Amino acid sequence: MNPKLVKAALALGGVGMALLFISRMQALSHPPAKPIDSAPVLKELAAAHQPAAALERVQQAGLQGDGCHYIEEAARGALDANLPKLVEQLLDAAPRDCTRKMILLGERAEGLARASSSDEASVTAKEALTTHAANGYAELALARVAYDANHGSCFSKCA
């Protein structure tokens, strides 16, 4: 943003004009994101009898066009539906520059734990927790792994 142009907008119309100018310039430099087709994921979540609110969150995230937010919400829905293979597919497609990548890593750990990949789930969960100590997905993954170890892996396989 050019400081001279902001200064000129302030001189011409005051703060309101400057704010309007700034918002218009930001809109031009950040075009609206293209919506993400969430229909395939929504179909799988609906088939797993997920509540309407969960489907709405995934659909809205897709409409916003933010790949990172969409993957996070869709993976959350897939975890709630106990669809660990879908979780893996979604997270494999996530953009690499997500600001909340440790949340995605925690979701991956939980998906691995649900798929009874205990060793990989533990390693992934611990990695997520090293930089994001309050990662509920990673914590749940470790809890699932511990439960499976104490109960013959029935928690994930017998559900």
Backbone as CSV, one residue per row, in Angstrom:
resi,resn,N_x,N_y,N_z,CA_x,CA_y,CA_z,C_x,C_y,C_z
1,MET,0.847,-1.157,0.000,0.000,0.000,0.000,0.901,1.230,0.000
2,ASN,0.591,2.136,-0.869,1.391,3.346,-1.026,1.022,4.371,0.042
3,PRO,1.956,4.725,0.949,1.660,5.677,2.028,1.251,7.056,1.503
4,LYS,1.792,7.454,0.361,1.439,8.768,-0.202,-0.025,8.796,-0.623
5,LEU,-0.518,7.690,-1.185,-1.924,7.634,-1.584,-2.842,7.645,-0.360
6,VAL,-2.454,6.962,0.684,-3.249,6.962,1.925,-3.290,8.376,2.498
7,LYS,-2.161,9.049,2.493,-2.087,10.418,2.996,-2.985,11.346,2.181
8,ALA,-2.986,11.155,0.863,-3.836,11.970,-0.014,-5.311,11.701,0.267
9,ALA,-5.669,10.440,0.476,-7.058,10.098,0.786,-7.476,10.723,2.107
10,LEU,-6.576,10.733,3.081,-6.865,11.376,4.368,-7.110,12.867,4.179
11,ALA,-6.273,13.522,3.360,-6.398,14.961,3.141,-7.694,15.296,2.423
12,LEU,-8.111,14.442,1.489,-9.319,14.722,0.709,-10.608,14.446,1.471
13,GLY,-10.648,13.367,2.226,-11.919,13.013,2.822,-11.871,12.571,4.255
14,GLY,-10.781,12.711,4.908,-10.696,12.319,6.301,-10.502,10.826,6.465
15,VAL,-10.706,10.357,7.674,-10.459,8.978,8.041,-11.367,8.020,7.270
16,GLY,-12.644,8.385,7.142,-13.592,7.516,6.434,-13.153,7.260,5.005
17,MET,-12.724,8.305,4.330,-12.268,8.169,2.947,-11.009,7.311,2.886
18,ALA,-10.100,7.499,3.829,-8.865,6.716,3.845,-9.164,5.240,4.082
19,LEU,-10.075,4.937,5.010,-10.437,3.543,5.277,-11.105,2.900,4.070
20,LEU,-11.972,3.644,3.401,-12.617,3.138,2.195,-11.566,2.855,1.122
21,PHE,-10.639,3.781,0.952,-9.567,3.615,-0.020,-8.738,2.366,0.299
22,ILE,-8.371,2.195,1.553,-7.563,1.042,1.957,-8.313,-0.260,1.705
23,SER,-9.597,-0.310,2.051,-10.355,-1.547,1.854,-10.499,-1.870,0.373
24,ARG,-10.687,-0.850,-0.460,-10.788,-1.081,-1.914,-9.458,-1.593,-2.472
25,MET,-8.366,-1.016,-2.032,-7.051,-1.443,-2.507,-6.758,-2.884,-2.071
26,GLN,-7.149,-3.240,-0.845,-6.930,-4.602,-0.377,-7.788,-5.578,-1.161
27,ALA,-9.009,-5.177,-1.489,-9.888,-6.046,-2.275,-9.296,-6.299,-3.657
28,LEU,-8.688,-5.286,-4.235,-8.078,-5.448,-5.547,-6.836,-6.331,-5.491
29,SER,-6.078,-6.221,-4.420,-4.858,-7.009,-4.314,-5.123,-8.432,-3.810
30,HIS,-6.298,-8.680,-3.241,-6.669,-10.012,-2.767,-8.025,-10.385,-3.365
31,PRO,-8.037,-10.869,-4.613,-9.317,-11.217,-5.225,-10.000,-12.339,-4.446
32,PRO,-11.319,-12.420,-4.526,-12.026,-13.477,-3.792,-11.538,-14.862,-4.215
33,ALA,-11.447,-15.749,-3.248,-10.980,-17.100,-3.523,-12.054,-17.881,-4.265
34,LYS,-11.607,-18.783,-5.103,-12.522,-19.643,-5.846,-13.078,-20.700,-4.893
35,PRO,-14.392,-20.887,-4.873,-14.968,-21.903,-3.976,-14.414,-23.298,-4.274
36,ILE,-14.360,-24.101,-3.237,-13.879,-25.485,-3.347,-15.099,-26.392,-3.459
37,ASP,-15.040,-27.349,-4.368,-16.142,-28.295,-4.537,-16.151,-29.268,-3.358
38,SER,-17.063,-29.062,-2.453,-17.141,-29.902,-1.261,-18.134,-31.052,-1.412
39,ALA,-18.788,-31.162,-2.580,-19.834,-32.168,-2.775,-19.372,-33.602,-2.496
40,PRO,-18.195,-34.037,-2.981,-17.800,-35.424,-2.700,-17.624,-35.712,-1.207
41,VAL,-17.030,-34.772,-0.492,-16.829,-34.959,0.951,-18.178,-34.908,1.665
42,LEU,-19.020,-33.968,1.281,-20.347,-33.858,1.901,-21.147,-35.145,1.698
43,LYS,-21.018,-35.747,0.530,-21.735,-37.002,0.245,-21.283,-38.106,1.210
44,GLU,-19.960,-38.224,1.410,-19.449,-39.251,2.330,-19.869,-38.977,3.772
45,LEU,-19.817,-37.708,4.173,-20.211,-37.363,5.535,-21.706,-37.597,5.756
46,ALA,-22.516,-37.273,4.757,-23.963,-37.497,4.869,-24.269,-38.990,4.939
47,ALA,-23.547,-39.784,4.155,-23.746,-41.237,4.186,-23.373,-41.815,5.549
48,ALA,-22.476,-41.128,6.251,-22.076,-41.567,7.598,-22.982,-40.959,8.671
49,HIS,-24.094,-40.355,8.248,-25.117,-39.802,9.139,-24.610,-38.679,10.036
50,GLN,-23.779,-37.813,9.469,-23.293,-36.662,10.222,-24.389,-35.612,10.331
51,PRO,-24.429,-34.864,11.427,-25.492,-33.866,11.617,-25.384,-32.729,10.598
52,ALA,-26.509,-32.079,10.388,-26.583,-30.985,9.409,-25.586,-29.875,9.723
53,ALA,-25.369,-29.596,10.999,-24.443,-28.526,11.379,-23.027,-28.840,10.912
54,ALA,-22.612,-30.094,10.993,-21.275,-30.488,10.543,-21.169,-30.344,9.031
55,LEU,-22.202,-30.758,8.331,-22.208,-30.623,6.872,-22.165,-29.152,6.467
56,GLU,-22.894,-28.327,7.186,-22.921,-26.886,6.903,-21.538,-26.261,7.102
57,ARG,-20.823,-26.656,8.160,-19.467,-26.119,8.402,-18.533,-26.449,7.250
58,VAL,-18.600,-27.680,6.772,-17.739,-28.099,5.666,-18.125,-27.351,4.391
59,GLN,-19.414,-27.252,4.145,-19.875,-26.552,2.937,-19.459,-25.080,2.967
60,GLN,-19.647,-24.417,4.091,-19.275,-23.004,4.208,-17.768,-22.815,4.039
61,ALA,-16.987,-23.709,4.604,-15.528,-23.623,4.443,-15.153,-23.772,2.977
62,GLY,-15.843,-24.656,2.266,-15.584,-24.817,0.834,-15.951,-23.578,0.045
63,LEU,-17.065,-22.945,0.403,-17.497,-21.735,-0.301,-16.526,-20.580,-0.094
64,GLN,-15.875,-20.537,1.062,-14.901,-19.473,1.332,-13.663,-19.605,0.468
65,GLY,-13.381,-20.805,-0.006,-12.260,-21.006,-0.911,-10.890,-21.065,-0.266
66,ASP,-10.826,-21.073,1.053,-9.541,-21.184,1.751,-9.239,-22.669,1.922
67,GLY,-8.278,-23.157,1.156,-7.974,-24.584,1.166,-7.607,-25.126,2.529
68,CYS,-6.870,-24.360,3.291,-6.437,-24.808,4.622,-7.639,-24.946,5.563
69,HIS,-8.485,-23.922,5.577,-9.669,-23.955,6.448,-10.610,-25.084,6.022
70,TYR,-10.777,-25.247,4.718,-11.652,-26.302,4.214,-11.147,-27.680,4.649
71,ILE,-9.855,-27.931,4.458,-9.288,-29.235,4.828,-9.448,-29.478,6.324
72,GLU,-9.209,-28.449,7.128,-9.350,-28.600,8.577,-10.776,-28.989,8.955
73,GLU,-11.752,-28.290,8.394,-13.162,-28.583,8.708,-13.598,-29.935,8.156
74,ALA,-13.188,-30.245,6.925,-13.571,-31.515,6.309,-12.940,-32.691,7.059
75,ALA,-11.682,-32.550,7.459,-11.022,-33.617,8.224,-11.693,-33.788,9.587
76,ARG,-12.086,-32.669,10.184,-12.806,-32.732,11.471,-14.096,-33.530,11.301
77,GLY,-14.829,-33.249,10.233,-16.062,-33.988,9.957,-15.797,-35.461,9.710
78,ALA,-14.717,-35.758,8.986,-14.383,-37.152,8.698,-13.970,-37.885,9.975
79,LEU,-13.274,-37.188,10.879,-12.934,-37.805,12.159,-14.197,-38.092,12.960
80,ASP,-15.108,-37.129,12.995,-16.362,-37.327,13.730,-17.164,-38.491,13.159
81,ALA,-17.034,-38.712,11.849,-17.749,-39.809,11.187,-16.970,-41.119,11.238
82,ASN,-15.788,-41.086,11.859,-14.904,-42.251,11.941,-14.555,-42.776,10.543
83,LEU,-14.103,-41.856,9.698,-13.685,-42.185,8.336,-12.187,-41.878,8.182
84,PRO,-11.321,-42.695,8.793,-9.891,-42.368,8.794,-9.245,-42.333,7.412
85,LYS,-9.736,-43.126,6.471,-9.171,-43.078,5.118,-9.475,-41.741,4.446
86,LEU,-10.661,-41.216,4.664,-11.014,-39.902,4.119,-10.164,-38.820,4.765
87,VAL,-9.915,-38.942,6.067,-9.046,-37.989,6.764,-7.683,-37.963,6.082
88,GLU,-7.132,-39.136,5.839,-5.811,-39.227,5.202,-5.826,-38.586,3.814
89,GLN,-6.849,-38.874,3.022,-6.943,-38.299,1.671,-7.029,-36.774,1.725
90,LEU,-7.841,-36.269,2.628,-8.000,-34.823,2.746,-6.685,-34.158,3.152
91,LEU,-6.046,-34.711,4.172,-4.816,-34.100,4.674,-3.666,-34.215,3.684
92,ASP,-3.661,-35.269,2.883,-2.647,-35.389,1.829,-2.813,-34.287,0.779
93,ALA,-4.033,-33.776,0.633,-4.318,-32.731,-0.357,-4.189,-31.316,0.209
94,ALA,-3.863,-31.194,1.487,-3.793,-29.865,2.122,-2.642,-29.045,1.560
95,PRO,-2.858,-27.734,1.395,-1.752,-26.867,0.991,-0.625,-26.958,2.026
96,ARG,0.599,-26.834,1.596,1.743,-26.984,2.496,2.003,-25.739,3.339
97,ASP,1.387,-24.621,2.993,1.664,-23.367,3.697,0.579,-22.969,4.697
98,CYS,-0.185,-23.925,5.181,-1.259,-23.622,6.132,-0.686,-23.075,7.442
99,THR,-1.299,-22.016,7.941,-0.823,-21.432,9.198,-1.154,-22.333,10.381
100,ARG,-2.191,-23.130,10.273,-2.575,-24.032,11.360,-2.170,-25.473,11.034
101,LYS,-0.973,-25.634,10.469,-0.536,-26.963,10.042,-0.373,-27.929,11.206
102,MET,-0.130,-27.431,12.405,-0.013,-28.339,13.549,-1.385,-28.907,13.940
103,ILE,-2.440,-28.151,13.694,-3.788,-28.690,13.903,-4.028,-29.808,12.895
104,LEU,-3.649,-29.563,11.635,-3.798,-30.595,10.606,-2.971,-31.832,10.960
105,LEU,-1.799,-31.615,11.509,-0.951,-32.741,11.919,-1.618,-33.517,13.058
106,GLY,-2.248,-32.810,13.978,-2.988,-33.468,15.043,-4.162,-34.273,14.501
107,GLU,-4.859,-33.700,13.512,-5.949,-34.444,12.870,-5.409,-35.707,12.195
108,ARG,-4.249,-35.584,11.565,-3.632,-36.759,10.934,-3.329,-37.820,11.994
109,ALA,-2.789,-37.396,13.132,-2.464,-38.341,14.205,-3.723,-39.058,14.684
110,GLU,-4.802,-38.305,14.859,-6.043,-38.950,15.303,-6.552,-39.923,14.249
111,GLY,-6.480,-39.534,12.984,-6.905,-40.438,11.909,-6.084,-41.720,11.893
112,LEU,-4.782,-41.585,12.094,-3.913,-42.767,12.150,-4.269,-43.656,13.337
113,ALA,-4.556,-43.042,14.474,-4.956,-43.823,15.654,-6.265,-44.546,15.395
114,ARG,-7.196,-43.883,14.733,-8.479,-44.524,14.416,-8.300,-45.677,13.425
115,ALA,-7.271,-45.574,12.596,-6.992,-46.630,11.618,-6.087,-47.712,12.214
116,SER,-5.835,-47.647,13.513,-4.996,-48.604,14.240,-3.542,-48.601,13.791
117,SER,-3.062,-47.468,13.301,-1.637,-47.306,12.974,-0.974,-46.651,14.182
118,SER,-0.903,-47.406,15.266,-0.508,-46.870,16.563,0.867,-46.226,16.589
119,ASP,1.865,-46.890,16.026,3.218,-46.336,16.079,3.295,-45.005,15.333
120,GLU,2.754,-44.987,14.119,2.770,-43.753,13.320,1.926,-42.668,13.985
121,ALA,0.811,-43.060,14.576,-0.049,-42.099,15.266,0.687,-41.462,16.442
122,SER,1.416,-42.262,17.207,2.163,-41.737,18.358,3.228,-40.738,17.929
123,VAL,3.997,-41.109,16.920,5.058,-40.230,16.433,4.470,-38.918,15.917
124,THR,3.407,-39.012,15.143,2.769,-37.830,14.560,2.167,-36.950,15.649
125,ALA,1.511,-37.562,16.617,0.905,-36.800,17.712,1.961,-36.070,18.527
126,LYS,3.036,-36.750,18.836,4.106,-36.123,19.619,4.737,-34.968,18.858
127,GLU,4.877,-35.116,17.549,5.406,-34.020,16.733,4.471,-32.809,16.784
128,ALA,3.168,-33.070,16.670,2.190,-31.974,16.721,2.212,-31.280,18.075
129,LEU,2.395,-32.043,19.132,2.371,-31.478,20.478,3.645,-30.704,20.835
130,THR,4.730,-30.931,20.103,5.967,-30.207,20.419,5.834,-28.717,20.152
131,THR,5.059,-28.346,19.155,4.908,-26.916,18.843,3.517,-26.381,19.160
132,HIS,2.589,-27.264,19.454,1.225,-26.833,19.779,0.734,-27.714,20.922
133,ALA,1.104,-27.333,22.142,0.883,-28.184,23.314,-0.587,-28.465,23.625
134,ALA,-1.479,-27.642,23.141,-2.903,-27.832,23.424,-3.643,-28.371,22.200
135,ASN,-3.036,-29.307,21.503,-3.638,-29.866,20.291,-4.529,-31.039,20.686
136,GLY,-5.822,-30.787,20.741,-6.775,-31.801,21.171,-6.783,-33.042,20.301
137,TYR,-6.559,-32.871,19.007,-6.528,-34.026,18.109,-5.338,-34.932,18.438
138,ALA,-4.186,-34.331,18.655,-2.987,-35.107,18.986,-3.146,-35.778,20.348
139,GLU,-3.726,-35.051,21.301,-3.953,-35.631,22.622,-4.904,-36.825,22.537
140,LEU,-5.949,-36.679,21.744,-6.898,-37.786,21.585,-6.238,-38.968,20.881
141,ALA,-5.364,-38.685,19.920,-4.645,-39.766,19.239,-3.824,-40.575,20.240
142,LEU,-3.099,-39.880,21.106,-2.294,-40.590,22.110,-3.182,-41.369,23.074
143,ALA,-4.319,-40.806,23.417,-5.249,-41.514,24.303,-5.785,-42.777,23.629
144,ARG,-6.113,-42.692,22.354,-6.600,-43.861,21.613,-5.521,-44.943,21.535
145,VAL,-4.293,-44.510,21.258,-3.184,-45.464,21.173,-2.998,-46.164,22.523
146,ALA,-3.038,-45.406,23.608,-2.887,-45.986,24.942,-4.036,-46.939,25.248
147,TYR,-5.243,-46.544,24.900,-6.404,-47.401,25.142,-6.281,-48.698,24.356
148,ASP,-5.925,-48.568,23.072,-5.765,-49.767,22.244,-4.696,-50.695,22.804
149,ALA,-3.609,-50.112,23.303,-2.523,-50.928,23.866,-2.992,-51.689,25.104
150,ASN,-3.908,-51.091,25.867,-4.397,-51.721,27.096,-5.590,-52.648,26.880
151,HIS,-6.218,-52.529,25.717,-7.432,-53.318,25.463,-7.358,-54.106,24.172
152,GLY,-6.185,-54.496,23.765,-6.049,-55.369,22.600,-6.475,-54.765,21.290
153,SER,-6.344,-53.464,21.128,-6.658,-52.784,19.868,-8.124,-52.881,19.467
154,CYS,-8.985,-53.204,20.394,-10.399,-53.332,20.060,-11.077,-51.990,19.874
155,PHE,-10.571,-50.936,20.498,-11.228,-49.630,20.437,-11.440,-49.186,18.997
156,SER,-10.425,-49.278,18.177,-10.535,-48.849,16.786,-11.112,-49.922,15.887
157,LYS,-10.723,-51.162,16.098,-11.098,-52.250,15.176,-12.486,-52.805,15.439
158,CYS,-12.962,-52.720,16.647,-14.239,-53.355,16.985,-15.418,-52.405,16.906
159,ALA,-15.159,-51.153,16.557,-16.244,-50.151,16.524,-17.195,-50.394,15.395
